[in-house]
Amino acid sequence: MGYGRGLIVGHWVTLRRFLRTFLVGHGRTMKRRGGGYQPLDFWFGKKVRGDEPTIQQDATTEGLFTVEYPDERLPVYERFRVLPMLVYDDVDGNVRCTSCNICAKVCPPQCIWMTHAQGPDGKPVPLPADFYIDMDVCMNCGLCAEYCPFDAIKMDHNFELSNYERHQTHIFSLQDLLVSSEFYAKTHPDAYDSADEVTERNKVAKKKDQRLQKALGLGAKPASTVRPVAKVAAAPPA
Amino acid sequence: MPANLLDEPEIGEESKKQYLWTLNFGPQHPATHTTLRLVLDLDGERIVRATPYIGYLHSGFEKLGEHLNFNQYVTIVDRKNYISPPMNEVAWHNAVEKLLGIELTRRCQYIRVIIGELSRISDHLLCAGAAALDLGAFTAFLFAFNQRELIYDVYEEMSGYRFHPGYTRVGGVMQDFNDRVIERVRAVLRSLPKAIADMEKLLFRNRIFLDRMRGVGVLSKADAINFSCTGPLARASGVTYDLRKDEPYLAYRDFDFSVPYATEGDCYARFQIRMEEIVQSMGIVKQAIENLPGGPVNVPIAEKFPMPDKGTIYNSMEGLIQHFELIMPNRGYETPKEEIYAAIEGPSGELGYYLVTDGTQIAWRTRTRPPSFIHFQVFPMMIKDHLISDIVAVLGSLNIIAAELDR
């Protein structure tokens, strides 16, 4: 028995791990632990990109457990932070950013820079004309989002940012950074519903809309805020 | 060639130079873990003299501390000892809060204890696992790394970043612990004992492991004190010095734990100390997470220096003014013009910061007292008269992080 025993035990451990990968579930004979694709789905039930199933993986996960990225994904934590994003309000279409430069000041590697918007009479308007973040310099520390006094910068969850060219694609402009508050509410449900942010929205949004309309006259917005403008056209003029 | 390899070769000074030959160990040797370089004078395979060279991973972290304010610099201290980033953050803001005279809230103290002890566990797991890995025991390393993943999950849930959390702030933390974070901490505590039992089963009675660790790299108690060694390295040599007990900071007075020590001073003793400290740290985390106090996590804005939270900024004029004062470079509050030193018990020894301030919100000088730098000095002495293969065992038991060594 002596020498062969270790070999058999070793193979048994491997077999047990393989069997533990699957549960005997309700209705199905074999169910992969943690959700995601089941054995036959890899050939017959594949989802399109952007609709991939997420998998739960934690300390209790057993068996041969591999997340088949990019066909499957792990759930993203709400506080997960990659690049900053700029939020605009869905209701009135205003960009929350007032180009106050606080984020640019506090950024440790100094990767944010922006230009102020000007009204038709040449006066400054509390809007960014353009807003740049060099994503290769950004160290994802989240200090800009923390210091922003207008809830305008939030940290995005999108981590698939690789590209072939650096100078054209890796310097994010205002157009690349803008997201709707609806999108933000979907990715950060807890933070969106927190008491702080609710007060901020109720208090500031209305006032800001009036101020902007006044500064710009007749609701004309800078050309750079194309997406919000489409929303403003539908909204009743102040 | 002498009969006994450990005897000094009987050759004259003149012919010694030709007799010994020189070997570069590192900076790209995989067993040096990062970029450490040793120049060895060898007699056969016996080490006659070892000269360490540092600076291959010099990144100017201390200089950056002269350009970034107290909250910004926390992103840099993470990158020093990257095996246990939260411990660096706790050490840095411990020094800053000593300078500014800020007393933390109970909840914040407990949270910092939890993240500090979790990072100590992850550091010890990696060090003990890598020590085994360098001696050929790959499985134990993977058991250790599996647990480190769970601790990374805690970091990511609490701060949003796995490797460099940047979690602490002046007078508090970035975001409060929520229920999901606490559940993740509990998950770590549930699965750790099994992993440690697995590691111990694999290594503690492993003949090869014991033969290569026992009696290798002995550091005497006198040497440990003379070279100002701290942490597991000193405790394995019989120096029962632990800042958590000797100069309790944060909330360490509240917890019941013991400081393990050994008297052998060899690699095996250090390995055992680390494994025992994981168990003790687990006890501290357990006590802290079960008795986590409620209440606010950040100090009130009357303390001047802490960043007010969003609710305070939006709902009170004082908060808005404070936010403005902290951000405007030509305004802001004055720091005391002082020089202070504050240290905590890091995973591999006393981790301290020496701060010199000139009244602005940016320190004039931030000097780190890294345990790696102190421990790298004893290294040549410890490997003298050993064989080349023992370098790997000794280095693995010292836990030298080059980023912290060179800064």
HADDOCK unambig.tbl for C-alpha pairs under 7 A between the chains (distance, minus, plus):
assign (segid A and resid 59 and name CA) (segid B and resid 187 and name CA) 6.54 0.50 0.50
assign (segid A and resid 59 and name CA) (segid B and resid 191 and name CA) 6.75 0.50 0.50
assign (segid A and resid 77 and name CA) (segid B and resid 157 and name CA) 6.04 0.50 0.50
assign (segid A and resid 77 and name CA) (segid B and resid 160 and name CA) 6.95 0.50 0.50
assign (segid A and resid 79 and name CA) (segid B and resid 157 and name CA) 6.50 0.50 0.50
assign (segid A and resid 79 and name CA) (segid B and resid 159 and name CA) 6.12 0.50 0.50
assign (segid A and resid 79 and name CA) (segid B and resid 160 and name CA) 4.40 0.50 0.50
assign (segid A and resid 80 and name CA) (segid B and resid 156 and name CA) 6.57 0.50 0.50
assign (segid A and resid 80 and name CA) (segid B and resid 160 and name CA) 3.64 0.50 0.50
assign (segid A and resid 80 and name CA) (segid B and resid 161 and name CA) 6.08 0.50 0.50
assign (segid A and resid 81 and name CA) (segid B and resid 160 and name CA) 5.29 0.50 0.50
assign (segid A and resid 81 and name CA) (segid B and resid 161 and name CA) 6.48 0.50 0.50
assign (segid A and resid 102 and name CA) (segid B and resid 327 and name CA) 6.95 0.50 0.50
assign (segid A and resid 108 and name CA) (segid B and resid 68 and name CA) 6.85 0.50 0.50
assign (segid A and resid 108 and name CA) (segid B and resid 72 and name CA) 5.83 0.50 0.50
assign (segid A and resid 141 and name CA) (segid B and resid 75 and name CA) 6.70 0.50 0.50
assign (segid A and resid 141 and name CA) (segid B and resid 166 and name CA) 6.77 0.50 0.50
assign (segid A and resid 196 and name CA) (segid B and resid 310 and name CA) 6.08 0.50 0.50
assign (segid A and resid 196 and name CA) (segid B and resid 311 and name CA) 4.61 0.50 0.50
assign (segid A and resid 200 and name CA) (segid B and resid 314 and name CA) 6.37 0.50 0.50
